[in-house]
Amino acid sequence: MAYDPSSQSNISEVKTSHIHLDLVVDFATKILKGSAALNIVAVADNVAKVVLDTSYINIISATANGSVLKHSLAERDEKFGSALTIELPKPLAKDEKTTIVIDYTTTKDCTAIQWLEPEQTAGKKHPYLFTQCQAIHARSLLPCQDSPSVKLTYSANITTPLRAVMSAVPVGEEKHANGTTTYKFEQKTTMPSYLIALAVGNLEGREIGPRSTVWTEPEVIEAAAWEFVDTENFVRTGEELLTPYDWGRYDLLVLPASLNEGFTVFVERKIVGRMQGREHAEFSAIIGHKALVESVELYGSDHPFTALRPCLRGEDPDDAFSSVPYVFEPYLRAHVQEFAGRSINTDDWKAFLYSFMEKTFGQEKVDLLNQVDWNAWISGVGMPPVDNKFDQTLAKACNCLCKKWDESRHEKAPSEFSPKDLEDFSPTQKLVFLERVSELEALPHTHLDLMDELYQLTTVRNSEIRFRWHMVCLKADYEKIYPEVVEFAQTMGRMKFCRPLFRALYHAKNGAQLARDSFLAKRSFYHPIAAAMIAKDLGLS
């Protein structure tokens, strides 16, 4: 029987095959209003009701074939929202289909949508909205079976005064006399509900390849197009590694103030390896390993969320987000071909791995797999049971420079450093150098003064480098950096940066109240998911 601990929908009785959205964007009230038509198929006999996931949604009506259906909304569960139960006019037999149309509006408490004021955008003239439905926030955007086990196609008509883009292929536009336009989309590849995405704003598109357009505000379109000029090469390399790209378009959206998944990261590094060489792929893995260590340290080495297969029963999936679940080239292609369009669990993956290895390489490889302590790898908590050994070619210079700074910590005025230290470093090497420094005991403030004077780290605009420099300084309670941290955290909406920065500032000397005040002053700037997580970190929830 199908079961998802994070969904209240009756996925063991019915499945959604397609959703059509017909929505109007209202920037004045900050809501979406319209309807969702769900194509439903029964997967069991005698199904008398459909139960859907919702969260902070105002349900107006439910109909089927023009007839009004009785519906009820359960009391809200703090983590999983309110189950919407719709009674069918007659029970469905297995494989029988029906379409339910639900008229609804989102509300101001919608956790999937971030509404930006004009001053929060690059152009400062027009409002902006974008959605983020992962992990279980699609239910606040539309009533649905909000479970990755349910794969569906979708289409949408979005009526708005500004351009709309979605995680779907645009198929037409219809302009209206009142100044709005209905943008029409179709997504014919099946996908889970959390991948439904919408952005609306003063957007301009620039073709960067035969199947790719980058969308962003006109003020930054040139920079965005330059940044992603290698997109087609990246996609083609991925196709060589796996299978042909199945989604038609590979468009990118660059959000204001922001110039996976286990196999995704693994494949990304494989692509980098093919394009730039193995040492670059393993250098990327070194950075990922640092993120893994930080995640384990945040949760604690005995926390169940540090397992590759974390137990989410009764837990909010947002709390489980970390780099822990991001962990054989011929197998990859076979895996994608075998499971395309399907949801699988860890046991499915393991069974197919064994089957593939036996069929392709024989019993010898199966014997090797049997030597793996699967329980320790998949269900064990803390760091992986085996240390990774990475190619250190590109990391060597980073490690040597870090060691020099560490060994100089007792010198009053170290003279062995100069701006030339980083002259031949790539941006990624600078990033790794700072990560290595962050692993040391905090350096004296005099050394941080000198490092900043020589390397100009406070004025760097690269967000990854800037973030790691701030984290080095916060670890040392270096109060000179606090205003820079606040400015960065208040203008960078990505949770990857703002959440650790606020958390580190909160724990730094004389930083707790500043962190709280700075966050509260700009709380509306952050996506609702990020805001909730940061508030929890700062003891405000």
C-alpha positions in Angstrom: 0.0 0.0 0.0 1.3 3.5 -0.9 2.3 5.6 2.0 4.0 8.9 2.5 4.5 10.2 6.1 4.5 13.8 4.9 1.3 13.7 2.9 -2.3 13.5 4.2 -3.7 12.7 0.7 -5.2 9.2 0.0 -2.5 8.2 -2.4 -3.2 4.5 -1.8 -6.7 5.0 -3.4 -6.3 7.6 -6.1 -3.5 9.2 -8.1 -3.4 12.5 -10.0 -2.3 12.2 -13.6 -2.5 15.9 -14.7 -3.2 19.3 -13.2 -4.4 22.3 -15.1 -4.1 25.7 -13.3 -6.1 28.8 -14.3 -4.8 31.6 -12.0 -4.9 35.3 -11.8 -1.9 37.1 -10.1 -3.0 39.9 -7.8 0.0 41.9 -6.7 -2.2 44.4 -4.7 -3.5 41.7 -2.4 -0.6 39.3 -2.8 -2.7 36.3 -3.7 -3.3 34.0 -6.6 -7.0 33.3 -7.4 -8.5 30.8 -9.8 -8.9 27.1 -10.1 -7.0 23.8 -10.2 -8.4 21.0 -12.3 -7.1 17.6 -11.2 -7.4 14.5 -13.5 -7.8 11.6 -11.0 -7.5 7.9 -11.5 -8.5 5.3 -9.0 -5.8 2.8 -8.0 -8.2 0.8 -5.7 -11.8 -0.3 -5.9 -14.8 1.5 -4.4 -13.1 4.9 -3.8 -15.7 7.3 -2.4 -13.6 10.3 -1.7 -10.5 12.2 -2.7 -8.2 13.6 0.0 -5.8 16.3 -1.0 -3.0 18.2 0.8 -3.6 21.9 1.4 -1.9 24.5 3.6 -3.1 28.0 4.2 -5.4 27.8 1.1 -8.9 29.3 0.9 -11.2 26.7 -0.7 -14.2 28.2 -2.5 -15.8 25.1 -4.2 -15.2 21.7 -5.7 -17.0 20.5 -8.8 -17.0 17.5 -11.2 -18.8 17.7 -14.5 -20.5 20.9 -13.4 -21.9 19.4 -10.2 -20.9 20.8 -6.8 -19.2 18.3 -4.6 -19.4 18.2 -0.8 -16.0 19.1 0.7 -14.5 19.7 4.1 -11.2 21.1 5.4 -9.7 19.4 8.5 -8.1 21.3 11.3 -4.6 22.3 10.5 -1.6 20.1 11.4 1.3 22.4 12.2 3.7 20.6 9.9 1.5 19.1 7.2 -1.4 21.6 6.7 -5.1 20.9 6.4 -6.4 17.8 4.6 -9.1 18.6 2.0 -11.7 15.8 1.7 -13.9 15.8 -1.4 -16.8 13.4 -1.5 -17.4 11.9 -5.0 -20.9 11.7 -6.5 -20.4 7.9 -6.9 -17.6 5.6 -5.9 -14.9 4.9 -8.4 -13.8 1.4 -9.5 -10.1 0.7 -10.0 -8.7 2.5 -13.1 -11.8 4.7 -13.4 -11.1 8.3 -14.0 -12.7 11.6 -13.1 -11.8 15.3 -13.1 -12.2 17.5 -10.1 -12.1 21.3 -10.4 -11.3 23.2 -7.2 -11.9 27.0 -7.1 -9.6 28.6 -4.5 -7.2 31.4 -3.6 -3.9 31.4 -1.9 -3.6 33.5 1.3 -1.0 35.8 2.8 0.3 32.9 4.8 1.3 30.9 1.7 4.7 29.3 2.3 5.4 28.6 -1.3 5.3 32.2 -2.6 7.6 35.1 -2.0 6.2 38.5 -3.0 8.9 41.1 -3.5 8.3 44.9 -3.4 9.7 46.9 -6.2 12.6 48.1 -4.1 13.7 44.5 -3.6 14.3 44.0 -7.3 17.2 45.1 -9.5 15.0 47.6 -11.4 13.2 49.0 -8.4 10.1 49.7 -10.4 8.0 46.6 -10.5 6.9 43.9 -8.0 8.0 40.3 -8.4 6.9 36.9 -7.2 8.5 33.5 -7.3 7.6 30.2 -5.8 9.6 27.5 -4.0 7.6 24.3 -3.4 10.2 21.9 -2.2 9.8 19.9 0.0 6.1 20.0 0.9 5.0 23.6 0.0 3.2 22.9 -3.2 0.1 22.3 -1.0 0.1 26.0 -0.2 0.2 26.9 -3.9 -2.6 24.6 -5.0 -4.6 21.7 -3.6 -2.8 18.5 -4.7 -1.4 15.2 -3.7 1.8 16.7 -2.4 4.0 13.6 -2.5 7.0 12.7 -4.7 5.4 9.3 -5.2 2.8 11.0 -7.4 4.2 11.9 -10.8 2.0 14.1 -13.0 2.0 16.4 -16.0 0.6 19.9 -15.7 -0.6 22.9 -17.8 -1.4 26.5 -16.8 -2.9 29.7 -17.8 -1.5 32.6 -15.7 -3.1 36.0 -16.1 -0.9 38.8 -14.9 0.2 42.4 -15.6 3.9 41.2 -15.8 5.6 38.4 -17.6 5.2 34.9 -16.2 7.6 32.0 -16.5 7.1 28.5 -15.2 8.8 25.1 -15.0 6.9 24.3 -18.2 7.1 25.1 -21.9 5.4 28.3 -23.0 2.8 27.6 -25.6 1.1 31.0 -26.2 0.0 34.4 -24.9 -3.3 36.2 -24.9 -3.3 40.0 -24.3 -6.3 41.7 -22.6 -7.7 45.2 -22.8 -7.1 45.8 -19.1 -3.3 45.5 -19.6 -2.9 42.0 -18.4 -1.7 39.0 -20.4 -2.6 35.3 -20.1 0.6 33.3 -20.4 0.0 29.6 -21.3 2.2 26.7 -20.4 2.4 22.9 -20.8 4.6 20.4 -19.1 4.3 17.0 -20.8 7.0 15.3 -18.8 5.7 13.7 -15.5 7.1 15.2 -12.4 6.3 15.6 -8.7 4.2 18.5 -7.4 7.2 20.2 -5.7 8.7 20.9 -9.1 5.7 23.1 -10.2 7.3 26.6 -10.2 6.1 30.1 -11.2 7.9 33.5 -11.3 6.3 36.8 -12.4 8.0 40.1 -12.8 9.7 42.5 -15.2 11.5 39.7 -17.0 13.5 39.7 -20.1 14.7 36.5 -21.9 17.9 36.0 -23.8 18.7 33.0 -25.9 21.9 31.4 -24.8 21.6 28.1 -26.8 19.4 26.2 -29.2 17.1 25.1 -26.3 18.0 27.5 -23.5 16.9 31.0 -22.5 18.0 32.8 -19.4 15.3 35.0 -17.8 16.0 37.8 -15.5 15.4 41.5 -15.0 16.6 43.7 -17.9 19.1 45.4 -15.6 21.1 42.2 -15.2 20.4 40.3 -18.4 23.8 40.9 -20.0 25.6 39.6 -16.9 23.3 36.6 -16.6 23.7 35.7 -20.3 27.5 35.8 -19.9 27.4 33.7 -16.7 25.5 30.9 -18.4 27.1 30.9 -21.8 28.3 27.3 -21.5 24.8 25.9 -20.7 24.4 24.0 -24.0 27.8 22.4 -23.6 26.8 21.3 -20.0 23.5 19.8 -21.2 25.2 18.0 -24.1 27.8 16.5 -21.8 25.0 15.3 -19.5 23.3 13.7 -22.4 26.5 11.8 -23.3 26.8 10.7 -19.7 23.2 9.7 -19.2 20.4 9.8 -21.8 18.9 12.4 -24.1 17.4 15.5 -22.3 13.7 14.8 -22.0 12.3 18.1 -21.0 12.4 20.0 -24.3 13.7 23.4 -22.9 16.5 24.0 -20.5 15.7 27.6 -19.4 17.2 29.4 -16.4 15.7 32.0 -14.1 18.0 34.4 -12.3 16.2 35.7 -9.3 16.8 39.1 -7.7 19.9 39.2 -5.4 20.9 35.6 -6.3 23.5 36.3 -9.2 19.6 18.5 -6.6 19.7 16.0 -4.8 22.1 13.0 -4.5 22.4 11.8 -8.0 22.2 15.4 -9.3 25.3 16.5 -7.5 27.1 13.2 -8.4 26.2 13.7 -12.1 27.1 17.4 -12.0 30.6 16.5 -10.9 30.8 13.8 -13.6 30.0 16.5 -16.1 32.6 18.8 -14.7 35.1 16.0 -14.9 34.4 15.4 -18.6 34.5 19.1 -19.4 37.5 20.2 -17.3 39.2 17.1 -16.1 39.0 14.8 -13.1 41.0 17.0 -10.8 38.3 19.7 -11.1 35.5 17.2 -10.4 37.3 16.0 -7.3 38.1 19.6 -6.3 34.3 20.2 -6.4 33.8 17.2 -4.2 36.2 18.6 -1.6 33.9 21.6 -1.2 30.9 19.2 -0.9 32.7 17.2 1.8 33.1 20.4 3.8 29.3 21.0 3.5 28.7 17.5 4.7 30.9 18.0 7.8 29.0 21.2 8.6 25.6 19.5 8.3 26.6 16.7 10.6 28.0 19.2 13.1 24.8 21.2 13.0 22.5 18.3 13.7 24.9 16.3 15.9 26.6 13.1 14.9 23.8 10.9 16.5 20.9 12.8 14.9 18.7 10.7 12.6 18.7 13.4 9.9 22.4 12.6 9.4 21.5 9.2 7.9 21.5 8.8 4.1 17.9 7.5 4.6 16.6 9.8 7.2 13.4 8.9 9.1 10.8 11.6 8.3 7.8 10.0 9.9 6.1 12.8 11.8 9.0 15.2 11.0 8.9 18.4 9.0 10.9 17.7 5.8 12.2 21.3 5.9 14.1 20.4 9.1 15.8 17.6 7.3 17.4 19.7 4.5 21.2 19.2 4.6 24.0 18.0 2.3 24.0 14.5 3.9 21.8 12.6 1.3 24.0 14.1 -1.6 26.5 11.4 -1.9 29.6 4.2 -11.2 29.2 5.7 -14.6 27.7 2.7 -16.6 25.2 2.2 -13.8 24.0 5.9 -14.0 22.7 5.6 -17.5 20.9 2.3 -16.7 19.5 3.9 -13.6 18.0 6.8 -15.4 16.6 4.6 -18.1 15.1 2.2 -15.6 13.4 4.7 -13.3 12.5 7.6 -15.6 9.2 9.1 -14.6 8.9 7.0 -11.5 9.5 7.6 -7.8 11.6 5.0 -6.0 12.9 4.4 -2.5 16.3 3.2 -1.2 15.4 -0.4 -1.4 14.4 -0.1 -5.1 17.7 1.6 -5.8 19.7 -1.1 -4.0 17.8 -4.0 -5.7 18.4 -2.5 -9.2 22.1 -1.9 -8.4 22.5 -5.6 -7.5 20.6 -6.7 -10.6 22.6 -4.4 -12.9 26.0 -5.4 -11.5 25.2 -9.1 -11.7 23.8 -8.9 -15.3 26.6 -6.6 -16.5 29.7 -7.7 -14.6 28.8 -11.1 -13.1 29.0 -12.5 -9.6 32.3 -11.0 -8.9 30.8 -7.5 -8.6 27.9 -8.8 -6.5 30.4 -10.3 -4.1 32.0 -6.9 -3.8 28.6 -5.3 -3.1 28.0 -7.9 -0.4 31.1 -6.6 1.4 29.5 -3.2 1.8 28.0 -2.5 5.3 24.7 -1.2 3.9 23.2 -0.6 7.2 26.1 1.6 8.3 26.1 3.5 5.0 22.3 4.0 4.6 20.9 4.0 8.1 23.9 4.9 10.2 24.2 8.4 11.6 27.1 10.9 11.7 29.9 11.0 9.1 30.2 8.2 6.5 32.0 5.0 7.7 34.8 5.5 5.2 36.9 8.6 4.7 37.0 10.0 1.2 40.3 10.3 -0.6 40.2 13.2 -3.1 42.7 14.3 -5.8 44.6 17.1 -4.0 46.2 18.7 -7.1 44.2 21.9 -7.0 43.8 21.9 -3.2 47.5 21.7 -2.4 48.2 25.4 -2.8 45.1 26.2 -0.7 46.3 23.9 2.0 49.8 25.3 2.0 48.7 28.9 2.3 46.3 28.0 5.1 49.1 26.3 6.9 51.4 29.3 6.6 48.7 31.5 8.2 48.1 29.0 11.0 51.9 28.8 11.8 52.1 32.6 11.9 49.4 33.0 14.5 51.8 33.8 17.3 53.8 36.4 15.3 52.9 40.0 16.0 53.5 41.3 12.5 53.9 38.4 10.0 55.8 39.5 6.9 55.7 36.4 4.7 52.4 37.2 3.1 51.6 39.5 0.1 48.8 40.1 -2.4 50.6 37.7 -4.8 49.6 34.8 -2.6 46.2 34.6 -4.3 47.4 35.9 -7.7 47.2 32.6 -9.4 44.2 31.2 -7.5 41.0 30.5 -9.3 37.8 31.7 -7.5 37.2 28.1 -6.4 40.7 27.9 -4.9 40.1 31.1 -3.0 36.9 29.6 -1.7 38.7 26.4 -0.5 41.5 28.4 1.1 38.9 30.2 3.2 37.2 26.9 4.1 40.5 25.6 5.3 41.0 28.7 7.4 37.6 28.3 8.8 38.6 24.8 10.1 41.4 26.3 12.1 41.2 27.7 15.6 40.1 31.3 15.1 42.9 33.5 13.9 43.9 36.7 15.9 42.1 39.9 14.8 45.5 41.4 13.8 45.9 38.5 11.3 42.4 39.0 10.0 43.2 42.7 9.5 46.3 41.8 7.5 44.5 39.1 5.5 41.8 41.6 4.5 44.4 44.3 3.7 46.4 42.0 1.4 43.6 40.0 -0.2 40.8 42.6 -0.2 38.3 40.0 1.0 35.7 42.3 2.5 35.2 44.1 -0.8 34.9 41.0 -3.0 31.6 40.6 -4.8 31.7 36.8 -5.4 29.0 35.6 -3.1 30.6 32.2 -2.3 34.0 33.8 -1.4 32.3 36.7 0.5 30.2 34.2 2.5 33.2 32.1 3.6 35.2 35.2 4.5 32.3 36.3 6.7 32.2 32.9 8.4 35.9 33.0 9.1 35.5 36.4 10.7 32.4 35.5 12.7 34.2 32.4 14.2 36.8 34.8 15.5 34.2 37.3 16.9 35.7 39.9 14.5 33.2 42.7 15.1 34.5 44.9 12.2 32.8 42.5 9.9 29.4 42.6 11.6 28.0 45.5 9.4 29.1 43.7 6.3 27.5 40.4 7.4 24.2 42.2 8.1 24.3 44.0 4.7 25.0 40.7 2.9 22.4 38.7 4.8 19.8 41.4 4.3 20.3 41.5 0.5 21.1 37.9 -0.4 17.9 35.9 -0.3 19.5 32.4 -0.8 19.0 30.3 2.4 22.4 28.7 1.6 24.0 32.0 2.6 21.6 34.0 4.8 20.7 31.2 7.2 24.3 30.2 8.3 25.3 33.9 8.4 22.5 34.8 10.8 23.1 31.7 12.8 26.9 32.5 13.1 26.2 36.1 14.0 23.7 35.1 16.6 26.4 32.9 18.3 29.2 35.4 17.9 30.3 37.8 20.7 27.9 40.7 21.0 26.0 39.5 17.9 22.8 37.8 19.2 20.6 40.9 19.4 22.1 42.4 16.2 21.2 39.1 14.4 17.6 39.2 15.6 17.1 42.9 14.9 18.6 42.6 11.5 16.5 39.6 10.5 13.3 41.1 11.9 13.8 44.4 10.0 13.9 42.5 6.7 11.9 39.4 7.4 9.5 40.1 4.5 12.4 40.0 2.1 13.0 36.3 2.6 11.0 33.4 1.2 8.6 32.1 3.8 10.5 28.8 4.1 13.8 30.6 4.7 12.2 33.1 7.1 10.7 30.3 9.2 14.0 28.4 9.4 16.0 31.5 10.3 13.5 32.5 13.0 13.8 29.0 14.5 17.7 29.4 14.5 17.4 32.8 16.3 14.9 31.6 18.9 12.1 33.7 17.5 9.6 31.0 16.7 
